[in-house]
Amino acid sequence: MKILFITFLKNDEPKHSDYHKYSDFYKYADYLNDLTLHGLRELYGEDVIDYPGSWYLYKDEIAKRNYDTNLLWGKGFTYKNILDNYNKIDRDDIKQKIQNNYFNLIVYGSIRRSDLFLEEAIQSKSKIIFIDGNDDNLIEEKYFKYGTYFKREIVKNINNLKSISFSIPKSKIAKDIDKKPNYLIAPLIPGKSKTYIYEKEKDYYKMYQKSIFALTYKKAGWDCMRHYEILMNGCIPLFLDIEKCPEITMKSFPKEKICQLTKKYEFIFNSENPYKIFIEKFQKKTILFDYFKNFFLPKIKIDKFLLENVEVFREKEELLSFTKKNLTTEAAAKKILTQIK
């Protein structure tokens, strides 16, 4: 299958001195765009042409440009360096190829940021996919008549609208769980900037691998790469308010299982009491007293916890196995293609 994948990126990446000038580059980093491209490339190799070219996904190109990956959104963790051979992709004469019906499928990886060659795509015989990975619930229904529209954050069913979620490259997933954890709950607390201390991807992953649980919750949107990074490292996410997540958002994520585990191990919050847990969980005045009451409780010892909760390793293994089978970019790409008539 010949696939054209339109990205929103320009070829001129920002430099150190141009940080503010290119602020949109950072703000508009789109995981869904990058991960969907990777999944299709896993299935169809070099027959998938990314245009104008997501250079930072390629090991060789990012090294060639000597680019400071700390400038990438989230330092590029999980999505940088996942492709090879940037210059082997034939990106010449794209407009002419579209007009000649060279592509079986044209994918707009971030349609609200780039509709490059849309007029030509509509007039061609290629099937078209529009992907909207924005955090909001806005839907551009004007595209429905031209192709299949995939949306990340969906609050209600709409005809011609398909659900899509984040995913992870299988090469990044831990092979096994760590049975000698150091932390009961991961030291990184979402939203608490002073806990964002990890400069290297491997150290960031190791932190989750060495933790039994990790805190996560909804940010601007329900779907978040952090949820998947916790799972792929054999860690159990304690997901605040996950029961409120719309049924048709994050459909691939094991929401029911995570909801059960969060309720089962909710007592850990009472012992740990990270500040951000208080901010997200204890907003009602009726619960405020419980927060301060639990503030003085002794912390749970990890050895004692493991003796009393031996099943936790089995639960971690089940989640890691689920992740390997269902949450990879390849699995996500296959799911997308099955929904195209």
N, C-alpha and C positions, 0 to 999 in steps of 0.2 A: 504493500500500500504506500502510495506517495502522499506525504503529509506536509503541508506548509503550516508552520507554527509562528504566528505573528506575536512578537513581544512588544512591550512598551518602551524598551530601553533604547537609548541612543548609543552610538559607538564612542562618543567622547565622554569618558568617565571623569568624575571630579578629581581634582588634585588637592593636596593638603591646603594650599593657600586659597583655594576656591570653595572651601567648605560651605560658607553661607550662600555664595552665589548659586551653588547646586543643592540647596537644602531640599528641593523637591525630590532629588534622587534618593535621599534617605527616607523621606516620608513615604515615598511611593514604592518601596521595596515590596514585592508581591510573591509570597511563598507559593501560592497556588499556581501562579504562572510557571514558576521554576520547577516545581515538583511534578506538575502535569506533563511538562516538556520531558522531564527525565523519565517518567513512566512510559510515555510513547516511544522514546528513544530505546528503552529497554526492550520493547516489543518489536520495533521496526528499524532499529539501528540508524544508519546514515540516510535512509529514505525519509527521515523526518528532518526537514530543513527549518532551523530557527532563524528568523529574520527580524531585525537586522543582526541579531547574534547576541546571545546572552553570554558574553565573554567570561564573566566571573564564575560560571559553572564549570569551566574547562580548566583542568589541572595545568595543561601546557600554556594556555593563553594568560592565565592569571600570573604564572611565574614569569612569562616573557615580558609582561607589562610591569613586573616588579611592583605590583599594587599593594598598598597597605590595607589588608583585609579588615583591620579594625574600623575602617570607614564604612564597611558594609553594614546593613541593618542586622543587628544581633551578631555582629562580627563575622557574619557568614556561616555561623555554626549550622551544621546539618545540610545546608544546600550548596555550599561552595565546593569546588573540586570534585564534582560527581560525574563529569563527562570528560572525554578525551578527544584529541585531534580536532581542534577548533577549525583549522584551515582545510580540513578534508571535506567539510560541508560545502556543497555547491550553492552559493548564495547569489549567483549571477542571473541577470535577466528575469527576476522574479515576476515582474508585471507581465512580461511576455509569456512566461510559463503559465500564469493564471489564465490569460486570454486564450492560450492554446489547450486549455483543459488538461494540463500536465498532472495536476494534483487530484487525487481522489477525495481528499479532505483538507479543508482549511480551518485552522483553529485560531481564534482570537483569544490569547491567553489572559488578556486583561482588557476587555472590550471598552470599559469606561475610560481607559487611558490611551488606547490606540485602536483606530479603525482603519489602519493603513490598507490601501488597495480594496476597500470595501465595495466600491462601485464595480470594479472588475470582478471581484469574487461573486457578487450577486448575479452578474451576467454570465458567469461561467456555469459549467455543469457539476462543479465540485460541491460536495456536501459541506455545510458550514456549521461550526460549533462556536458559540459565544460563551466565554467563561467570565464570571463576575465574582472576584474574590474579595471585594470590599467588605469592611466590617459592618456596614449599615444594612438596612432592609430595603433600600431603594432598588427597584427593578426597572430596567429599560425595556419595556414591552414592545417598543418599536422594532426590536430585532427579531421578535418571535416569528414574523412572516418569512424571514430569510433563512432560518436555521434553528438548531436546538440551543436553548439558553440554559446554562448551568449556573446556579447561584449558591453561594456558600452559606449565607445567613437567611433562612426562610422561616417566616412565622406562620404561614398558612399555605394550603395547597392552591396552586393556580395552574390552569391548563397550559401546557407547553413549557412549563417550568420544571427543571430537574435539579435534584439535590447533588451537591458535590462537597467533598471534605478534604482537609489536608491529608497528607500521607508522608511516608519516609522512605528514603533509599534503603533497600535491603542490606547494602554493604555497611550501613551505619548501625545496624541492629546488633546488640550484644549477643554472643553465641549462647551464653548461659547466665543464670543469675549468680550473684555473689553470695555465698552462704556464710560469709564472715563480715557482716556489715558493721560499720563504725557508728552510724547514726540511726536513731529511731526515726527522726524526721529530717529531711534534707535541709542543710543550713541555708540554702538559697530560698528566701521568702519573696515571692512575686510582689513587686511594687516597693520593696524596701531596698533602696539603691545601694546601701552600704554592704549588702550581701552579694552584690553582683561583682565578684572579685575574680572571675575566671577569665584568663586571657587566652587560654588555649582550649580548643574543642575537646581534646582528650581529657583534660582536667575537669571540664564541665561535665562530661559524660561520667567520669569516674566518681564524681560527687553523688550523682544519682545511683550509680551502681553500688556504692557503699552505703546507701540509705535504704531503710525498709519502706518508708513512706515519703511522699513529697506533697507539699501544699500546692493547689492550683485552683483557679476560679475564673469566671467570665471576666474578660476585660472589655474592650470596645465591642467585640463580638464573642460569641460562645466558642467558636472554633479557634484554636490557638496552638502554635507549634510546640509550646511547652508541654501540653498534655501528652503529645506523641513522644517527645524526647524523654519524658518520665517513663512511659511504657517501654520504649525501645531499649532502655537500659536496665530492665528488670526491676523497676521500682513501682510501687503501688501509689497512684495518685489519690489523695484525699481531696475530692472535688466539691467545693462548697456550692450548695444550691443546684447541683446538677439535675435534680428532679424538676427544675423549672425550665430546663432547656427544651425548646420546641421539638416535637417529635421528628419533624422533617429536616432539622438541622443536625449536623454531625451524625448522619445515619449509619456511617460505618463504625463509629466509635462504640465501644462496649458500655454504653451509658447505664443500662440496667445493672450490670455487674459492678460497675464503679460506684453506683448509688448504694448498693447493698454493702459494699466494703466500707464506704465512707460512714455509713450509719453504724456498722459493726464496730469500727475503731474510732468512733467520735470521741471517746473518752481521752484519747491522746491529746486532743486540743486542750483539755482541762489541765493537763500537766505541762505542756509546752508553752502555751500562751504567747506565741509570737505576736508582735504588735499588729501586724497586718491581718492576722486571724481575727483579732478583736474588731478591727475596722470593718472587715467584710461580714463577719458572722454575728457580732453582738451589737447591732445597731438599735435594736429595740430597748427601750428603757427598762422593760420588765426583765431583761436578761443581763442588764448592766451589773446588777448585784452579784450574779453568778461569776462574772468575769473577775471581779475583785476578790471574791471568796476563793476562787481557784488559783488566784495569783500566788497565794502562799502555800499551795500544795507542793510537796516534794516532787521532783521530776522522776519520771519512770526510768528505771535502769534498764538498759537494752538487754542485758543478759537475763534479767528476771522476766522481761517481756517475752523473749524467745522461748524460755522454759514453759511459760504459761500459754503461749500461742504458737505451738509447733506447726500448726496448719498454715501459717503465713507463708512459708516457703513454697508450699504447694500452690497457694493462690498466686504467688509471684510467677511461678513457672507456667501456670495456666494463662496468665495475662501475656507473658512473653511469647508463648506459643500462638496465641490469638493474633498478636501483633505481627509476627512473621508471616502468618497466613493471610491476614485480611487488611493490614494497614500499610502495605508497601506501595510505592509509586506504581509498580507494575500492576498490582491488583486494582488500584484506583483507575488506571488507564483502561484496563479491561472492562471495568464496570461502566465507564463512560461510553465506550464503543458499543456495548450491548444495548445501550439506550437510544442509539441512533437508528432510525428506521431506514 
